[in-house]
């Protein structure tokens, strides 16, 4: 069983002549141009061997990537797709529109491909739409966490289902906090470090519960560009920091950092062949990345900003109407959000959403003082792309850098969390 790391959460598993590919995001950025591959890689659907099985863990853009799927060679669409059996209709509709042969697996369900190879699915036990997969071939087992932020109790349960030889684990959490919240630089750095340490500790607790022989950190191979380049040094995804934390704990699991093209080969004589390149994560490498990716980034930005020329009022009205429709379906609660949408000429429009009265106040008079719980800043062209259905994840696409926020408190409140879950699920 040869396991080759491709990029981010994409891994190629080769068992004799059979090839299994996980979460192939290979082309361009994800999350509406907010996230790019770092470190960069040279893999494409055209230069990878044809997989026999493709596993899609969930519908986020860096795992189920439409731009990559569009570039699939024709025969890839006829291959077996393994996917979690989520209840959400949009998930099955998305897969059915693209692929012919789909095997949905329920939570804990085992799919025996043949006498020696099986797959076991684990759906997130906290209600999130994520999954993990356990692949077993003969006496070897590989576990892919993907973005499944499971409970420690669930990790302990999975460990009792059988030994894990190698676990691919996500050591860091992404999202807009704190780098995309307005605050003092020193405070932002401090909160970024706190989030990083909390993520490392959580992942360590998972690993300690799963008890794999080998641990490979993955699914955080991303960076931001343009005006958001600074966020790379706030949301610090350096795998070496995670590896050092694991090694200081002196427990049996051995951590390995794989770069694109590196592999582990579990041979039949029980020996393990490895190809492990030097992992580079520093400001010099980020500068190289910025120069190398700048043309692609500029090209993508120009394409995004084409919709800036649309007539402003119909787009904004459509956005507000979608929010009004969403307000009809929720219970009142004490929370207010101010949207500030900036145009190319630096002018802006704003409106306030009051979840207590379930009303929207447009064209707020300058002499009227409103103190919202949350302010969301974004650009008009982003809203236009959303309304024109360019973002499959709807408003969740904004979650990794397409917005900047300001809140009246440092910590995430229960009502703010409720707001995010609500707007992420609005069908724009």
C-alpha positions in Angstrom: 0.0 0.0 0.0 1.7 3.1 -1.3 0.3 6.5 0.0 1.4 9.6 -1.9 0.7 13.0 -0.6 -0.6 15.3 -3.4 -1.6 18.6 -1.7 -3.9 19.9 1.1 -6.4 16.9 1.7 -5.6 15.2 -1.6 -3.9 11.9 -1.2 -3.3 9.0 -3.7 -3.4 5.5 -2.3 -2.1 2.7 -4.6 -2.9 -0.9 -3.8 -1.3 -3.1 -6.4 -2.8 -1.6 -9.6 -5.9 0.0 -7.8 -5.7 3.7 -7.2 -7.8 5.7 -4.7 -7.8 9.5 -4.7 -9.1 11.6 -1.8 -10.6 15.2 -1.9 -8.9 16.4 -5.2 -8.6 20.2 -5.0 -5.8 20.7 -7.6 -6.7 23.7 -9.8 -6.6 27.3 -8.8 -7.9 28.8 -5.5 -10.8 27.8 -3.4 -13.3 29.8 -1.2 -14.0 32.4 -3.9 -10.3 33.1 -4.5 -9.5 33.5 -0.8 -7.3 30.4 -0.3 -4.4 29.2 -2.5 -2.1 26.2 -2.2 0.9 26.6 0.0 3.3 25.0 -0.6 2.6 25.1 -4.3 2.6 21.9 -6.3 2.7 20.7 -9.9 -0.1 18.1 -9.9 -3.1 18.4 -12.2 -5.9 15.9 -13.2 -4.0 15.5 -16.5 -0.7 14.4 -15.0 -2.0 12.2 -12.2 -2.7 8.5 -12.9 -6.4 7.8 -13.4 -8.0 6.8 -10.1 -10.3 3.8 -9.8 -12.0 5.3 -6.7 -12.5 8.9 -5.6 -13.5 9.8 -2.1 -15.2 13.2 -1.5 -15.4 13.9 2.3 -17.8 16.9 2.2 -18.9 19.8 0.1 -16.5 22.6 1.0 -14.7 24.1 -1.9 -11.2 22.9 -0.9 -12.4 19.3 -0.9 -15.2 19.1 -3.5 -13.7 21.7 -5.9 -15.7 22.5 -9.0 -12.8 24.1 -10.9 -10.8 20.9 -10.5 -13.7 18.6 -11.3 -14.3 20.6 -14.6 -10.7 19.6 -15.5 -11.2 15.9 -14.9 -10.4 13.7 -17.9 -13.6 12.2 -19.3 -13.0 8.7 -18.0 -12.6 10.0 -14.4 -16.4 10.7 -14.4 -17.1 7.0 -14.9 -15.1 5.9 -11.8 -16.5 4.9 -8.5 -17.2 7.7 -6.1 -17.3 7.0 -2.3 -19.2 9.7 -0.4 -20.8 10.1 3.0 -24.6 9.7 3.1 -25.5 13.2 4.3 -29.2 14.0 4.6 -28.8 17.3 2.7 -30.4 17.2 -0.8 -27.8 19.7 -2.3 -25.0 17.2 -1.5 -26.5 14.4 -3.5 -27.7 16.7 -6.3 -24.1 18.1 -6.6 -22.6 14.6 -6.9 -25.4 13.2 -9.2 -24.9 16.1 -11.6 -21.3 15.2 -12.2 -20.8 11.4 -11.6 -22.5 8.2 -12.7 -21.4 5.7 -10.1 -21.8 6.8 -6.5 -21.6 4.7 -3.4 -23.0 6.5 -0.3 -21.9 5.2 3.1 -23.8 5.8 6.3 -22.1 6.5 9.6 -20.0 3.5 10.7 -20.9 1.6 7.5 -18.3 -0.7 6.0 -18.1 -1.1 2.3 -16.1 -4.3 1.2 -14.7 -3.5 -2.2 -13.2 -7.0 -2.4 -11.9 -9.7 0.0 -8.9 -7.6 1.0 -9.9 -4.0 0.7 -12.7 -2.2 2.7 -13.8 1.3 3.5 -15.5 2.5 6.7 -17.3 5.9 6.9 -17.5 8.2 10.0 -19.9 11.1 9.9 -19.2 14.0 12.3 -20.8 13.3 15.7 -21.5 16.9 16.5 -23.9 17.6 13.6 -21.5 19.2 11.1 -21.6 18.1 7.5 -18.1 16.5 7.5 -16.8 12.9 7.4 -13.7 10.8 7.9 -12.7 7.6 6.1 -10.9 4.5 7.3 -9.3 2.4 4.5 -8.2 -1.1 5.3 -6.1 -3.4 3.0 -5.2 -6.8 4.5 -3.6 -5.9 7.8 -2.8 -2.3 7.0 -5.1 0.6 7.9 -5.1 4.3 6.8 -7.3 6.9 8.4 -8.2 10.3 6.8 -9.7 12.8 9.2 -10.3 15.6 6.6 -12.3 18.4 8.3 -14.2 16.2 10.7 -13.9 18.0 14.0 -15.2 15.0 16.0 -15.4 14.7 19.7 -12.6 13.0 21.7 -15.1 10.4 22.8 -15.7 9.5 19.1 -12.0 9.3 18.4 -11.7 6.8 21.3 -14.5 4.8 19.9 -12.9 4.6 16.4 -9.6 3.5 18.0 -11.4 0.5 19.5 -12.5 -0.6 16.0 -9.0 -1.7 15.1 -5.4 -0.6 14.8 -4.5 2.4 12.6 -1.1 2.4 10.9 -1.2 5.9 9.6 -3.6 8.8 10.3 -3.8 11.9 8.2 -4.9 14.6 10.6 -5.8 18.3 10.4 -3.7 20.2 13.0 -5.1 23.7 12.5 -8.5 25.3 12.2 -9.1 27.9 9.5 -11.8 30.7 9.4 -11.9 34.5 9.6 -11.0 34.9 13.2 -8.8 36.7 14.3 -7.0 37.9 11.1 -10.2 39.3 9.5 -11.6 41.0 12.6 -10.6 44.7 13.1 -8.4 45.0 16.2 -5.0 46.1 17.3 -2.1 44.2 15.6 -0.7 43.1 19.0 -4.1 41.7 20.0 -4.6 40.0 16.7 -1.2 38.2 17.0 -2.0 37.2 20.6 -5.4 35.7 19.6 -3.9 34.0 16.5 -1.4 32.3 18.8 -4.1 31.3 21.2 -6.2 29.8 18.3 -3.2 27.9 17.0 -2.3 26.4 20.4 -5.9 25.4 21.0 -6.0 23.7 17.6 -2.7 21.8 18.3 -3.9 20.7 21.7 -7.2 19.4 20.2 -5.5 17.5 17.4 -3.0 16.0 19.9 -5.9 14.8 22.0 -7.5 13.2 18.9 -4.2 11.5 18.0 -3.7 10.3 21.5 -7.2 8.7 21.4 -6.8 7.2 17.9 -3.3 5.8 18.6 -1.9 5.5 15.1 1.6 4.3 14.5 2.3 7.2 12.1 0.7 10.7 12.0 0.8 13.0 8.9 -0.6 16.5 9.4 -2.5 17.7 6.3 -5.5 19.7 5.1 -4.0 23.0 6.1 -1.8 23.6 3.1 -3.2 27.0 2.3 -2.3 30.7 2.1 -3.8 34.1 1.3 -2.7 36.6 -1.3 -3.3 40.3 -2.2 -4.4 42.6 0.6 -4.9 39.5 2.8 -1.2 38.3 2.6 -0.6 39.4 6.2 -3.0 36.8 7.4 -0.5 34.0 6.7 1.5 35.2 9.7 -1.5 35.4 12.0 -3.2 32.1 11.0 0.1 30.3 11.2 -0.2 26.8 9.8 3.4 25.7 10.3 3.4 21.9 10.6 6.7 21.9 12.3 5.2 23.6 15.3 2.6 20.8 15.5 5.3 18.2 15.0 7.4 19.6 17.8 4.4 19.6 20.2 3.8 15.9 19.4 7.4 14.9 19.8 7.6 16.7 23.2 4.8 14.4 24.5 7.0 11.4 24.0 4.3 8.9 23.0 4.5 6.1 20.5 3.0 7.8 17.5 5.7 9.1 15.1 4.9 12.3 13.2 5.9 12.8 9.5 5.6 15.9 7.4 5.0 15.0 3.8 5.4 17.6 1.0 3.7 17.3 -2.4 5.0 14.1 -4.1 6.3 12.5 -0.9 5.1 9.0 0.0 4.9 6.1 2.5 5.1 2.6 1.0 3.9 -0.2 3.3 5.6 -3.3 1.7 4.5 -6.9 2.1 7.7 -7.7 4.0 6.5 -5.3 6.7 9.2 -2.7 5.8 8.2 0.9 5.1 9.7 2.8 2.3 9.6 6.6 2.7 10.2 9.6 0.5 10.3 12.7 2.7 11.4 16.1 1.4 12.6 19.0 3.5 9.6 21.0 4.7 10.0 24.7 4.2 7.8 27.2 6.0 9.2 30.7 6.5 8.9 34.2 5.3 11.4 33.6 2.4 9.2 30.7 1.1 6.1 32.9 1.4 7.8 35.6 -0.7 8.6 33.0 -3.3 5.0 31.7 -3.2 3.7 35.3 -3.6 5.9 35.9 -6.7 5.1 32.6 -8.3 1.3 32.9 -7.7 0.9 36.6 -8.4 0.0 36.3 -12.0 -2.7 33.6 -11.4 -4.0 35.7 -8.4 -4.3 38.9 -10.6 -6.0 37.0 -13.4 -8.5 35.5 -10.9 -9.2 38.9 -9.3 -9.9 40.5 -12.7 -12.3 37.7 -13.5 -14.0 38.2 -10.1 -14.3 42.0 -10.6 -16.0 41.8 -14.0 -19.3 41.9 -12.1 -18.3 45.3 -10.6 -19.8 46.8 -13.7 -23.3 45.5 -13.0 -26.0 48.0 -12.0 -25.6 48.3 -8.2 -29.2 48.7 -7.0 -30.7 45.4 -8.4 -27.8 43.4 -7.0 -28.0 45.0 -3.5 -31.8 44.6 -3.5 -31.6 40.9 -4.4 -29.1 40.4 -1.6 -31.3 42.2 0.9 -34.4 40.3 -0.3 -32.6 36.9 0.3 -31.9 38.0 3.8 -35.5 39.2 4.3 -36.8 35.8 3.2 -34.4 34.1 5.6 -35.6 36.3 8.5 -39.1 34.9 8.0 -38.0 31.4 9.0 -36.2 32.2 12.3 -37.2 33.0 15.8 -36.4 36.5 17.2 -33.2 36.9 19.2 -31.1 39.8 20.5 -28.6 40.4 17.7 -27.9 43.2 15.1 -25.6 43.1 12.1 -24.5 46.0 10.0 -23.5 45.3 6.4 -21.1 47.8 4.8 -20.6 47.1 1.0 -17.9 49.1 -0.7 -17.8 49.9 -4.4 -14.8 50.3 -6.7 -15.1 54.1 -6.5 -14.8 53.8 -2.6 -18.4 54.8 -2.1 -20.5 52.4 0.0 -23.9 51.2 0.9 -25.1 49.9 4.2 -28.1 48.3 5.9 -28.8 47.0 9.4 -30.3 43.6 10.1 -32.1 43.5 13.5 -32.9 39.9 14.6 -34.8 41.1 17.6 -37.5 42.9 15.5 -36.7 40.8 12.3 -36.5 44.0 10.3 -33.9 45.5 7.9 -33.1 49.2 8.0 -31.8 50.5 4.7 -30.1 53.8 3.9 -29.3 54.5 7.5 -29.5 58.3 8.2 -26.1 59.7 9.2 -27.6 61.4 12.3 -29.1 58.2 13.5 -26.7 56.2 15.8 -26.9 52.4 15.7 -24.4 50.3 17.6 -24.5 46.8 16.0 -23.2 43.7 17.7 -21.3 42.8 14.5 -20.2 44.8 11.4 -19.4 43.0 8.2 -17.3 44.8 5.5 -17.1 43.4 2.0 -16.9 44.5 -1.7 -19.7 44.9 -4.1 -18.2 42.5 -6.7 -18.2 39.7 -4.1 -21.9 40.2 -3.4 -22.5 40.3 -7.2 -20.7 37.0 -7.6 -22.8 35.5 -4.8 -26.1 36.7 -6.3 -25.0 35.4 -9.8 -24.5 32.0 -8.2 -20.7 31.9 -8.8 -20.2 30.5 -5.3 -21.4 26.9 -4.7 -21.1 27.3 -0.9 -23.3 30.5 -0.8 -22.3 33.0 1.9 -20.0 30.4 3.5 -17.6 31.2 0.6 -16.8 34.4 2.5 -15.7 32.5 5.5 -11.9 32.6 4.8 -11.2 36.2 3.8 -13.8 37.6 1.6 -15.1 39.7 4.5 -13.7 41.7 7.4 -15.6 42.0 10.6 -15.8 44.1 13.7 -17.6 43.0 16.9 -18.5 44.6 20.2 -16.7 41.8 22.2 -13.5 39.8 21.8 -15.2 36.4 22.2 -17.7 34.7 19.9 -21.1 35.0 21.5 -23.8 32.3 21.2 -26.0 34.7 19.2 -23.2 35.6 16.8 -22.5 31.9 16.3 -26.3 31.5 15.6 -26.1 34.3 13.0 -23.2 32.7 11.1 -24.9 29.3 11.0 -28.0 31.0 9.7 -26.4 33.1 6.9 -24.2 30.2 5.8 -27.3 28.2 5.1 -29.2 30.9 3.2 -29.8 29.8 -0.4 -28.4 32.8 -2.3 
